[in-house]
């Protein structure tokens, strides 16, 4: 009997259905000689620092660096039942083989291996490596499973990444938080990302706008324009020279051009376009993509590749024809898909590009939630565009001479829309205003002259750099540190396609970045954090170095122990170098906010933070979370007024709390019940009338 372990319940259900394990039990499916069960993401996590030693519960400089050897692991809080279920299944006497069916990639390998080791299982393991949730892909993958040992180096790479992030994150965060008396989250990926936002913000604030001018000639209903002129006096001089002078056409240059179809989506390009076109955040796009993947409508979304493999050519052709029948693409002119444009075996590593599956053929697309529907249609649009003909057009550049000065007109004439026709259908479906191309210009001939031409001057200002949006930040993260990365590095940039969304969200939730409209801007705390950190923590070069070495570990070229040893040395040097901050420096992160109340544990002030009300003393663990389950289950959030009353009187009266059990609302007094444990508890007190 084989036990198949997937990463998520929905994936396990799909695998079980495809392989005939249709009998549902508590925590697994069974049938056809198989048991199919699941993790719930990371069931096993690195132990928190305080688990190694009681003294680490308090953040103190004298306890740094924290360098555990060996690393210890614990069951992730709240996931004990799922782990116990898997452990029991692994040790069933009728189970002789374990199948790792977690997501195909570095993190999926790590999730399974940690559970396998924590369960102290020693049964043989096979690897199911699939990129699509279609039944045919699952069955094909199951028929071609590989021994788990072939992925040992990939696991070691993932383990080293996790350990290194823990070592740098724990030590750097505690170090700078203690020095500056403020929680300062520091991470290998999020800190350089914040640094990019801070640098762009500085460029914008330092920008000094400058005037420039163009001289324009009105010729046959169109305008010929001069080069950029920095001085108004110079522009006036040109205008005076040209006034009343004949204009001669001195050059007409026509050039046929082709705009090649776009490549298929990887996750980052999908997130970028969904942000630009649909207004989705990177996290929203990932959530929608994951949902439609689990509905079998697209292939695996957490991919870095924009190509398909050659063995997918026939399937891709079928999917293209299925997508072409879906509105609004069914209005497209007949076209013959060029599948070979999308195929490149050497450019596919763990997963191929994101494409729809044949399930779209029998799915009511209109019935999907609007976010999922729009994203699925965008993926269909990209598949159709990627396989369509190039767009063909002709550009015309006409040069004129007037009084010894040169002016130009540029035009474009579309010869064949090609893939743009498909893209326009999708944009029209979204009711998006289309950007007009440079128009067709009148025919001109060399030597042609024009008299009595109107001459004018137009004034402009240089523009500052634009603030990052999620679209442009994702692009910058993808390119960051590229110059420091070797050509054969497996991963480049900051983070991965799968993690960049969570990095952005963490920066926002930590109070270092804020959204203003579509822009992402660093807060004062974010700017100050980058100003106090050493350059090697704010530069993407650290990540580039790590990913290169992790790539070497995954291919068996480098030793994991040497990598971790170097990380420990770096952490020791970091702690040794930064041991003192001036009194002025310590004021950088002063909250500057009113005191909400006094901490009931230590008497220090309690301040409002982004997600909570917490004690000013870092070593005190008192905190009131705004979105505590106690409040959210009652459809409430803890407000500043309520927190102040709880701290001063020990209670607060709250109206219209929701009862999940009765389905009605009620009023009650909430009593602060602080026992000194990690989490603060609350009690309800009802009036006698109730």
C-alpha positions as CSV (number, residue, x, y, z in Angstrom):
1,X,0.0,0.0,0.0
2,X,1.3,3.4,-1.0
3,X,0.7,6.5,1.1
4,X,0.6,9.7,-1.0
5,X,1.2,13.0,0.8
6,X,0.1,16.2,-0.9
7,X,0.8,19.7,0.3
8,X,-2.8,20.8,0.5
9,X,-6.2,19.1,1.1
10,X,-7.6,20.3,-2.3
11,X,-4.6,18.9,-4.1
12,X,-4.9,15.6,-2.2
13,X,-8.6,15.4,-3.3
14,X,-7.7,15.9,-6.9
15,X,-4.9,13.3,-6.8
16,X,-7.1,10.8,-5.0
17,X,-9.8,11.2,-7.6
18,X,-7.4,10.8,-10.6
19,X,-5.9,7.7,-9.1
20,X,-9.1,6.0,-7.9
21,X,-8.8,6.5,-4.2
22,X,-12.4,7.5,-3.8
23,X,-13.3,6.3,-0.3
24,X,-13.2,9.3,2.1
25,X,-12.1,8.7,5.7
26,X,-11.1,11.1,8.5
27,X,-8.0,12.9,7.2
28,X,-7.4,10.8,4.1
29,X,-8.8,9.1,0.9
30,X,-8.3,5.4,0.2
31,X,-8.8,3.0,-2.7
32,X,-7.0,1.2,-5.5
33,X,-4.2,0.2,-3.1
34,X,-3.5,3.8,-2.2
35,X,-4.0,6.2,0.7
36,X,-3.9,9.9,-0.1
37,X,-3.5,12.5,2.7
38,X,-2.1,16.0,3.0
39,X,-0.1,18.5,4.9
40,X,-1.5,22.0,5.4
41,X,1.5,24.0,4.2
42,X,4.4,23.9,6.6
43,X,3.4,21.4,9.3
44,X,6.9,21.5,10.8
45,X,8.8,24.7,11.5
46,X,12.1,25.7,13.0
47,X,11.9,26.1,16.7
48,X,11.7,29.7,18.0
49,X,14.8,31.0,19.8
50,X,13.2,30.8,23.2
51,X,12.7,27.0,22.7
52,X,16.5,26.5,22.9
53,X,16.9,28.5,26.2
54,X,14.6,30.3,28.5
55,X,16.8,33.4,28.5
56,X,16.0,34.0,24.8
57,X,12.5,34.9,25.7
58,X,13.8,38.4,26.4
59,X,15.6,40.3,23.6
60,X,19.1,41.3,25.0
61,X,22.3,42.2,23.2
62,X,24.4,40.0,25.6
63,X,22.6,36.9,24.4
64,X,23.6,37.4,20.7
65,X,24.4,35.8,18.4
66,X,22.0,32.9,18.7
67,X,23.5,30.0,16.7
68,X,21.7,26.7,17.5
69,X,23.5,23.5,16.7
70,X,21.8,21.3,15.8
71,X,18.6,23.0,14.6
72,X,15.5,21.8,16.4
73,X,12.0,21.7,14.8
74,X,8.5,21.8,16.2
75,X,5.0,21.1,15.0
76,X,3.6,24.4,13.7
77,X,1.0,25.8,16.2
78,X,-2.5,24.8,15.3
79,X,-1.5,22.0,12.9
80,X,-0.9,19.3,15.5
81,X,-4.0,17.3,14.3
82,X,-2.8,17.2,10.7
83,X,0.6,16.1,11.7
84,X,-0.7,13.4,14.1
85,X,-2.9,12.1,11.2
86,X,0.1,11.8,8.8
87,X,2.3,10.3,11.5
88,X,-0.3,7.6,12.2
89,X,-0.7,6.8,8.4
90,X,3.0,6.6,7.9
91,X,3.3,4.0,10.6
92,X,0.4,1.9,9.5
93,X,1.6,-1.7,9.1
94,X,0.0,-2.0,5.6
95,X,1.8,1.1,4.3
96,X,5.1,0.0,2.7
97,X,5.9,3.1,0.5
98,X,5.5,6.8,1.0
99,X,5.0,9.1,-2.0
100,X,6.0,12.8,-1.7
101,X,3.4,14.6,-3.7
102,X,4.0,18.1,-2.3
103,X,4.5,20.9,-4.7
104,X,7.2,20.2,-7.2
105,X,10.1,22.6,-6.1
106,X,12.5,23.5,-3.4
107,X,9.9,24.4,-0.7
108,X,7.6,21.4,-1.5
109,X,10.6,19.1,-0.9
110,X,11.3,20.8,2.4
111,X,7.7,20.6,3.6
112,X,7.6,16.8,3.1
113,X,11.0,16.0,4.4
114,X,10.6,17.8,7.7
115,X,7.3,15.9,8.3
116,X,8.9,12.6,7.3
117,X,11.8,13.1,9.7
118,X,9.7,14.5,12.5
119,X,7.5,11.4,12.2
120,X,10.6,9.2,12.5
121,X,9.5,7.3,9.4
122,X,12.0,5.1,7.7
123,X,9.9,3.6,4.9
124,X,11.1,4.1,1.2
125,X,10.0,7.3,-0.5
126,X,9.1,8.0,-4.1
127,X,8.7,11.5,-5.6
128,X,5.6,12.5,-7.6
129,X,6.7,15.6,-9.6
130,X,3.9,17.2,-11.6
131,X,3.1,20.7,-12.9
132,X,-0.5,20.2,-13.8
133,X,-3.6,19.1,-11.8
134,X,-5.2,17.5,-14.8
135,X,-6.0,13.8,-14.3
136,X,-3.9,12.7,-17.3
137,X,-0.9,14.6,-15.9
138,X,-1.3,13.1,-12.4
139,X,-1.6,9.6,-13.8
140,X,1.4,10.1,-16.1
141,X,3.5,11.5,-13.2
142,X,2.4,8.6,-10.9
143,X,3.6,6.1,-13.6
144,X,7.0,7.8,-13.8
145,X,7.9,8.5,-10.1
146,X,11.5,8.7,-9.1
147,X,13.3,7.6,-6.0
148,X,13.3,10.3,-3.3
149,X,17.1,10.1,-3.0
150,X,17.4,11.8,-6.4
151,X,16.1,15.0,-4.7
152,X,18.3,14.9,-1.7
153,X,20.5,17.8,-2.9
154,X,17.4,19.9,-3.6
155,X,16.2,19.2,0.0
156,X,19.6,20.2,1.4
157,X,19.4,23.4,-0.6
158,X,16.0,24.2,0.8
159,X,17.1,23.3,4.3
160,X,20.2,25.6,4.0
161,X,18.0,28.5,2.8
162,X,15.6,28.0,5.7
163,X,18.5,27.8,8.3
164,X,20.3,30.8,6.8
165,X,17.1,32.9,6.8
166,X,16.5,32.0,10.4
167,X,20.0,32.8,11.5
168,X,20.2,36.2,9.8
169,X,16.5,37.1,10.5
170,X,16.5,36.2,14.2
171,X,19.9,37.8,15.0
172,X,19.7,40.9,12.9
173,X,16.1,41.6,14.0
174,X,16.9,41.2,17.6
175,X,20.2,43.1,17.3
176,X,18.8,46.3,15.7
177,X,15.5,46.1,17.7
178,X,17.5,46.1,21.0
179,X,19.9,48.8,19.9
180,X,17.1,51.2,18.7
181,X,14.4,50.1,21.2
182,X,11.9,49.4,18.4
183,X,10.9,46.3,16.6
184,X,12.9,46.3,13.4
185,X,12.3,43.3,11.2
186,X,15.4,42.5,9.1
187,X,15.5,39.9,6.4
188,X,17.7,38.8,3.5
189,X,15.0,39.6,0.9
190,X,12.6,42.1,2.5
191,X,15.4,44.5,3.6
192,X,16.9,45.1,0.1
193,X,13.3,45.4,-1.2
194,X,12.7,48.1,1.3
195,X,16.0,49.7,0.3
196,X,14.8,50.0,-3.3
197,X,11.7,51.7,-2.2
198,X,13.6,54.1,0.0
199,X,16.1,54.9,-2.8
200,X,13.3,55.6,-5.3
201,X,11.5,57.9,-2.7
202,X,14.8,59.8,-2.2
203,X,15.2,60.2,-6.0
204,X,11.6,61.7,-6.2
205,X,12.1,64.0,-3.2
206,X,15.5,65.2,-4.5
207,X,14.2,65.8,-8.0
208,X,14.4,69.3,-9.4
209,X,12.2,69.9,-12.4
210,X,13.6,71.7,-15.3
211,X,11.9,73.4,-18.2
212,X,12.4,72.5,-21.8
213,X,10.9,73.5,-25.1
214,X,10.0,72.4,-28.6
215,X,9.5,74.5,-31.7
216,X,6.7,73.2,-33.9
217,X,5.9,73.7,-37.6
218,X,2.3,73.2,-38.9
219,X,2.6,71.3,-42.2
220,X,-0.3,69.8,-44.1
221,X,-2.4,69.2,-41.0
222,X,0.4,67.7,-39.0
223,X,3.3,68.9,-36.9
224,X,7.0,68.7,-37.4
225,X,8.8,69.0,-34.1
226,X,12.3,70.2,-33.2
227,X,14.7,68.4,-30.8
228,X,14.4,69.2,-27.1
229,X,15.6,72.8,-26.4
230,X,16.7,73.7,-22.8
231,X,16.5,77.5,-23.1
232,X,13.5,79.6,-24.0
233,X,15.7,82.2,-25.6
234,X,17.2,79.5,-27.9
235,X,13.7,78.4,-28.8
236,X,12.7,82.0,-29.6
237,X,15.7,82.4,-31.8
238,X,14.8,79.3,-33.8
239,X,11.2,80.5,-34.1
240,X,12.4,83.9,-35.4
241,X,14.7,82.3,-37.8
242,X,12.0,80.0,-39.2
243,X,9.2,82.6,-39.4
244,X,8.4,83.3,-43.0
245,X,11.0,80.9,-44.3
246,X,10.2,78.0,-46.7
247,X,10.3,74.4,-45.3
248,X,11.9,71.7,-47.3
249,X,11.4,67.9,-46.9
250,X,14.9,66.5,-46.8
251,X,14.3,62.9,-45.9
252,X,11.5,60.3,-46.0
253,X,12.5,57.0,-44.4
254,X,10.0,54.0,-44.3
255,X,10.8,50.8,-42.4
256,X,8.8,47.6,-42.1
257,X,8.8,46.2,-38.6
258,X,7.4,43.2,-36.7
259,X,6.4,43.1,-33.1
260,X,6.8,39.5,-31.9
261,X,4.2,37.8,-29.7
262,X,4.8,38.0,-25.9
263,X,6.1,35.0,-24.0
264,X,3.8,33.0,-21.8
265,X,3.3,33.9,-18.2
266,X,5.5,33.0,-15.3
267,X,4.1,34.0,-11.9
268,X,5.9,37.3,-11.7
269,X,4.8,38.5,-15.1
270,X,1.3,37.4,-14.4
271,X,1.3,39.4,-11.1
272,X,2.8,42.4,-12.8
273,X,0.2,42.5,-15.6
274,X,-2.7,41.7,-13.2
275,X,-1.6,44.7,-11.1
276,X,-1.3,47.0,-14.1
277,X,-4.4,45.8,-16.0
278,X,-6.8,44.5,-13.3
279,X,-5.5,46.4,-10.3
280,X,-4.8,43.2,-8.2
281,X,-2.1,43.1,-5.6
282,X,0.6,40.5,-6.1
283,X,-0.9,38.5,-3.2
284,X,-4.4,38.7,-4.7
285,X,-3.1,37.4,-8.0
286,X,-1.3,34.5,-6.3
287,X,-4.4,33.6,-4.3
288,X,-6.6,33.7,-7.4
289,X,-4.1,31.7,-9.4
290,X,-3.8,29.1,-6.6
291,X,-7.6,28.7,-6.5
292,X,-8.1,28.2,-10.2
293,X,-5.1,25.8,-10.2
294,X,-6.8,23.7,-7.5
295,X,-9.9,23.8,-9.8
296,X,-7.6,22.2,-12.5
297,X,-8.2,25.2,-14.8
298,X,-4.5,26.2,-15.1
299,X,-1.1,24.5,-14.6
300,X,1.1,25.1,-11.6
301,X,1.3,28.8,-10.9
302,X,4.5,29.1,-8.8
303,X,6.8,28.9,-11.8
304,X,9.8,30.9,-13.0
305,X,9.6,29.7,-16.6
306,X,7.9,31.3,-19.6
307,X,8.1,28.3,-22.0
308,X,6.7,24.9,-22.5
309,X,8.5,21.6,-23.0
310,X,8.5,19.9,-26.4
311,X,6.4,17.0,-25.1
312,X,3.6,19.4,-24.5
313,X,3.2,20.6,-28.0
314,X,0.2,18.5,-28.9
315,X,-1.6,19.3,-25.6
316,X,-0.9,23.0,-26.0
317,X,-2.4,23.0,-29.5
318,X,-5.6,21.5,-28.1
319,X,-5.8,24.0,-25.3
320,X,-5.2,26.9,-27.7
321,X,-8.2,25.8,-29.8
322,X,-10.3,25.4,-26.6
323,X,-9.3,28.9,-25.4
324,X,-10.2,30.4,-28.8
325,X,-13.8,29.3,-28.3
326,X,-14.2,31.2,-25.0
327,X,-15.8,34.7,-25.2
328,X,-14.5,37.3,-26.0
329,X,-11.8,35.4,-28.0
330,X,-14.4,33.6,-30.1
331,X,-14.8,36.9,-32.0
332,X,-11.2,36.7,-33.2
333,X,-10.3,36.2,-36.9
334,X,-9.2,32.7,-37.8
335,X,-5.6,32.1,-37.0
336,X,-3.2,29.1,-37.1
337,X,-1.4,28.7,-33.7
338,X,2.4,28.6,-33.9
339,X,3.1,26.3,-30.9
340,X,6.8,26.1,-31.6
341,X,7.2,29.7,-30.5
342,X,6.3,28.7,-26.9
343,X,8.6,25.6,-26.7
344,X,12.1,25.6,-25.3
345,X,13.2,22.6,-23.2
346,X,16.4,24.3,-22.1
347,X,14.4,27.2,-20.6
348,X,12.2,25.0,-18.4
349,X,13.6,24.0,-15.0
350,X,11.2,22.9,-12.2
351,X,8.0,23.9,-14.0
352,X,6.8,25.1,-17.4
353,X,4.9,28.4,-18.0
354,X,1.4,29.0,-16.7
355,X,-1.2,27.9,-19.3
356,X,-4.9,26.9,-19.1
357,X,-5.8,23.2,-19.1
358,X,-8.4,21.4,-21.2
359,X,-10.8,21.6,-18.2
360,X,-11.7,25.1,-19.5
361,X,-13.6,23.3,-22.3
362,X,-16.2,22.0,-20.0
363,X,-16.2,24.8,-17.4
364,X,-18.8,27.6,-17.1
365,X,-16.3,30.5,-17.0
366,X,-19.0,33.0,-16.2
367,X,-19.8,31.2,-13.0
368,X,-16.4,31.8,-11.5
369,X,-15.8,34.5,-9.0
370,X,-14.9,37.7,-10.9
371,X,-11.3,37.8,-9.7
372,X,-10.7,34.2,-10.7
373,X,-12.6,34.7,-14.0
374,X,-10.6,37.7,-15.1
375,X,-7.3,36.1,-14.2
376,X,-8.2,32.9,-16.1
377,X,-9.2,35.0,-19.1
378,X,-5.9,36.9,-18.9
379,X,-4.0,33.6,-18.9
380,X,-6.1,32.4,-21.9
381,X,-5.4,35.7,-23.7
382,X,-1.7,35.3,-23.2
383,X,-1.7,31.7,-24.5
384,X,-3.5,32.8,-27.6
385,X,-1.3,35.9,-28.1
386,X,1.9,33.8,-27.6
387,X,0.9,31.5,-30.4
388,X,-0.3,34.1,-32.8
389,X,1.4,35.9,-35.7
390,X,3.6,38.9,-35.1
391,X,2.1,42.4,-35.5
392,X,3.4,44.0,-38.7
393,X,3.6,47.7,-39.2
394,X,5.5,50.3,-41.1
395,X,7.1,53.3,-39.5
396,X,7.7,56.6,-41.3
397,X,10.2,59.2,-40.3
398,X,10.2,62.5,-42.2
399,X,12.8,65.2,-41.7
400,X,12.4,68.8,-42.7
401,X,14.8,71.8,-42.9
402,X,13.8,75.3,-42.1
403,X,16.3,78.1,-41.7
404,X,19.1,75.6,-41.1
405,X,17.2,73.8,-38.3
406,X,15.9,70.2,-38.5
407,X,12.3,69.1,-37.6
408,X,10.8,65.6,-37.7
409,X,7.4,63.8,-38.0
410,X,7.0,60.2,-37.0
411,X,4.1,58.0,-38.1
412,X,3.0,54.4,-38.0
413,X,0.8,52.4,-40.4
414,X,-0.5,49.0,-39.3
415,X,-0.1,46.3,-41.9
416,X,-1.4,43.3,-39.9
417,X,-2.7,43.3,-36.3
418,X,-1.5,39.8,-35.5
419,X,-1.5,39.0,-31.8
420,X,-2.7,42.6,-31.0
421,X,-6.2,41.7,-32.2
422,X,-6.5,39.1,-29.5
423,X,-5.2,41.4,-26.8
424,X,-7.5,44.2,-27.9
425,X,-10.5,41.9,-27.6
426,X,-9.6,41.1,-24.0
427,X,-9.0,44.8,-23.1
428,X,-12.3,45.8,-24.7
429,X,-14.0,43.0,-22.7
430,X,-12.5,44.7,-19.6
431,X,-13.8,48.0,-20.9
432,X,-10.3,49.4,-20.7
433,X,-9.5,52.5,-22.7
434,X,-7.1,51.6,-25.4
435,X,-3.9,53.7,-26.0
436,X,-3.8,55.0,-29.5
437,X,-0.8,54.3,-31.7
438,X,1.1,57.1,-33.5
439,X,-1.2,57.8,-36.4
440,X,-0.7,57.7,-40.2
441,X,0.8,60.9,-41.6
442,X,0.3,62.5,-45.0
443,X,2.6,61.4,-47.8
444,X,5.7,63.5,-48.2
445,X,8.4,63.4,-50.8
446,X,12.1,64.5,-50.6
447,X,12.6,68.0,-52.1
448,X,9.0,69.0,-51.5
449,X,8.7,72.6,-50.1
450,X,6.1,74.4,-48.1
451,X,5.6,78.2,-47.6
452,X,3.7,80.3,-45.0
453,X,4.2,77.8,-42.2
454,X,2.9,78.6,-38.7
455,X,5.7,78.3,-36.1
456,X,5.0,77.9,-32.4
457,X,6.8,77.1,-29.1
458,X,5.5,74.6,-26.6
459,X,6.8,74.4,-23.0
460,X,7.3,71.3,-20.9
461,X,8.8,70.2,-17.6
462,X,11.0,67.2,-16.9
463,X,9.3,64.6,-14.8
464,X,10.6,62.9,-11.6
465,X,10.9,59.1,-11.4
466,X,7.6,57.5,-10.6
467,X,6.9,55.8,-7.3
468,X,7.0,52.0,-7.4
469,X,3.7,50.2,-8.0
470,X,3.5,46.5,-7.4
471,X,4.0,46.0,-11.1
472,X,7.2,47.9,-11.3
473,X,8.5,46.8,-7.8
474,X,8.0,43.1,-8.8
475,X,10.0,43.8,-12.0
476,X,12.8,45.5,-10.0
477,X,12.9,42.6,-7.5
478,X,13.2,40.2,-10.3
479,X,16.2,42.1,-11.8
480,X,17.8,43.1,-8.5
481,X,21.4,42.0,-8.2
482,X,21.5,40.5,-11.7
483,X,24.9,42.0,-12.3
484,X,26.3,40.1,-9.2
485,X,24.7,36.8,-10.2
486,X,26.7,34.3,-12.3
487,X,25.1,33.3,-15.6
488,X,24.3,29.8,-14.4
489,X,22.6,30.8,-11.1
490,X,19.3,28.9,-10.8
491,X,17.5,31.9,-9.1
492,X,18.2,35.5,-9.6
493,X,16.7,38.7,-8.1
494,X,15.1,39.2,-4.7
495,X,12.9,36.3,-3.6
496,X,11.1,33.9,-5.9
497,X,7.9,34.1,-7.9
498,X,6.2,32.4,-5.1
499,X,7.5,34.6,-2.2
500,X,7.6,38.2,-3.6
501,X,3.9,38.8,-2.9
502,X,4.3,37.9,0.8
503,X,7.5,40.0,1.1
504,X,5.6,43.1,0.0
505,X,2.7,42.3,2.3
506,X,5.1,41.8,5.3
507,X,6.7,45.2,4.7
508,X,3.3,46.8,4.7
509,X,2.1,44.9,7.8
510,X,5.3,45.8,9.6
511,X,4.7,49.5,9.1
512,X,7.8,50.1,6.9
513,X,5.8,50.5,3.6
514,X,2.3,51.9,2.9
515,X,0.0,51.8,-0.1
516,X,-1.2,55.1,-1.5
517,X,-3.5,54.5,-4.4
518,X,-1.4,52.2,-6.7
519,X,1.9,53.4,-5.3
520,X,4.1,51.7,-2.7
521,X,5.9,54.3,-0.4
522,X,8.3,53.8,2.5
523,X,7.2,55.2,5.8
524,X,9.4,57.3,8.1
525,X,10.3,54.1,10.0
526,X,11.2,52.3,6.7
527,X,13.5,55.2,5.7
528,X,15.1,55.2,9.1
529,X,15.6,51.5,9.1
530,X,17.6,51.5,5.9
531,X,19.6,54.4,7.2
532,X,20.9,52.4,10.2
533,X,21.6,49.0,8.6
534,X,24.9,48.0,7.1
535,X,25.1,48.0,3.3
536,X,25.5,44.2,2.9
537,X,22.0,43.8,4.5
538,X,20.4,46.3,2.3
539,X,22.0,45.2,-0.9
540,X,20.6,42.5,-3.2
541,X,24.1,41.2,-3.6
542,X,23.7,39.0,-0.4
543,X,20.7,37.2,-2.0
544,X,22.6,36.8,-5.3
545,X,25.5,35.2,-3.4
546,X,23.2,32.9,-1.5
547,X,21.2,31.8,-4.4
548,X,24.3,31.0,-6.4
549,X,25.6,28.8,-3.5
550,X,22.2,27.2,-2.9
551,X,22.1,26.3,-6.6
552,X,25.5,24.7,-6.2
553,X,24.2,22.7,-3.2
554,X,21.1,21.6,-5.2
555,X,23.3,20.2,-7.9
556,X,25.7,18.5,-5.5
557,X,28.7,20.9,-6.3
558,X,28.9,22.5,-2.9
559,X,28.7,21.3,0.7
560,X,25.8,22.5,2.9
561,X,28.0,22.6,6.1
562,X,30.4,25.1,4.5
563,X,27.5,27.4,3.5
564,X,26.0,27.4,7.0
565,X,29.4,27.9,8.6
566,X,29.9,31.0,6.5
567,X,26.5,32.3,7.5
568,X,27.3,31.8,11.2
569,X,30.6,33.8,10.7
570,X,28.7,36.6,9.0
571,X,26.2,36.8,11.9
572,X,29.0,36.8,14.5
573,X,30.7,39.7,12.7
574,X,27.4,41.6,12.5
575,X,26.8,41.4,16.2
576,X,30.4,42.3,17.0
577,X,30.4,45.3,14.7
578,X,27.2,46.8,16.0
579,X,27.2,47.1,19.7
580,X,26.4,50.8,20.4
581,X,24.0,53.4,19.2
582,X,24.2,57.1,20.2
583,X,21.4,58.7,22.2
584,X,20.4,60.7,19.2
585,X,20.3,57.5,17.1
586,X,17.9,55.9,19.6
587,X,15.4,58.6,18.9
588,X,15.1,57.7,15.3
589,X,12.3,55.3,16.0
590,X,10.5,57.1,18.8
591,X,6.8,56.5,18.3
592,X,5.8,60.1,18.9
593,X,2.2,58.9,19.6
594,X,0.0,59.3,22.6
595,X,0.2,56.8,25.4
596,X,-2.8,54.4,25.2
597,X,-2.4,53.3,28.8
598,X,-0.1,51.6,31.3
599,X,1.0,48.0,30.9
600,X,-0.7,45.9,33.6
601,X,2.4,43.7,33.8
602,X,5.3,46.1,34.1
603,X,3.8,49.6,34.2
604,X,5.5,50.9,31.1
605,X,3.6,52.8,28.5
606,X,1.4,50.9,26.0
607,X,1.5,52.4,22.4
608,X,-0.6,51.8,19.4
609,X,1.2,50.0,16.6
610,X,0.0,48.9,13.1
611,X,-1.6,45.6,14.2
612,X,-1.7,45.9,18.0
613,X,-1.4,47.8,21.2
614,X,1.8,46.7,22.9
615,X,4.2,47.5,25.8
616,X,7.0,49.9,25.0
617,X,9.4,47.5,26.8
618,X,10.6,44.9,24.3
619,X,11.3,42.3,27.0
620,X,7.6,42.5,28.2
621,X,5.3,40.3,26.2
622,X,2.1,42.2,26.9
623,X,0.2,42.9,23.6
624,X,-3.5,43.4,22.7
625,X,-4.0,42.3,19.0
626,X,-6.5,44.3,17.0
627,X,-7.5,41.2,15.0
628,X,-7.5,38.7,17.9
629,X,-9.8,35.8,17.2
630,X,-11.9,36.9,20.2
631,X,-12.7,40.1,18.2
632,X,-12.9,38.9,14.6
633,X,-15.2,36.0,15.5
634,X,-17.6,38.6,16.9
635,X,-17.2,40.8,13.8
636,X,-15.2,43.4,15.7
637,X,-11.7,44.9,15.8
638,X,-10.1,46.3,18.9
639,X,-10.2,50.1,18.7
640,X,-7.9,52.6,20.5
641,X,-10.9,53.7,22.7
642,X,-11.6,50.1,23.7
643,X,-7.9,49.4,24.4
644,X,-7.6,52.5,26.6
645,X,-10.7,51.4,28.7
646,X,-9.4,47.9,29.1
647,X,-6.0,49.2,30.3
648,X,-7.5,51.8,32.7
649,X,-10.6,50.0,34.0
650,X,-10.0,46.4,33.1
651,X,-13.1,46.3,31.0
652,X,-15.0,48.0,28.1
653,X,-18.6,47.9,27.0
654,X,-19.1,46.7,23.4
655,X,-22.3,46.9,21.4
656,X,-23.4,44.7,18.5
657,X,-21.0,41.8,18.9
658,X,-21.9,38.8,16.7
659,X,-22.8,35.3,18.1
660,X,-21.6,32.7,15.6
661,X,-23.6,30.1,17.5
662,X,-27.0,31.9,17.6
663,X,-26.5,34.1,14.4
664,X,-27.6,37.2,16.3
665,X,-25.9,40.3,17.7
666,X,-25.6,41.2,21.4
667,X,-24.1,43.8,23.8
668,X,-21.7,42.8,26.6
669,X,-18.9,44.0,28.8
670,X,-15.5,42.6,27.8
671,X,-13.2,42.0,30.8
672,X,-9.4,41.9,30.4
673,X,-8.3,38.6,31.8
674,X,-4.5,38.8,31.7
675,X,-2.8,35.8,33.4
676,X,0.7,36.8,32.3
677,X,0.9,34.1,29.6
678,X,1.9,34.7,26.0
679,X,-1.6,35.6,24.9
680,X,-4.0,37.9,26.7
681,X,-7.5,36.4,27.3
682,X,-10.9,38.1,27.6
683,X,-14.2,37.3,29.4
684,X,-17.7,38.4,28.7
685,X,-20.0,39.8,31.3
686,X,-23.7,40.3,30.6
687,X,-26.1,42.7,32.3
688,X,-28.9,41.1,34.3
689,X,-31.5,42.2,31.7
690,X,-29.8,39.9,29.2
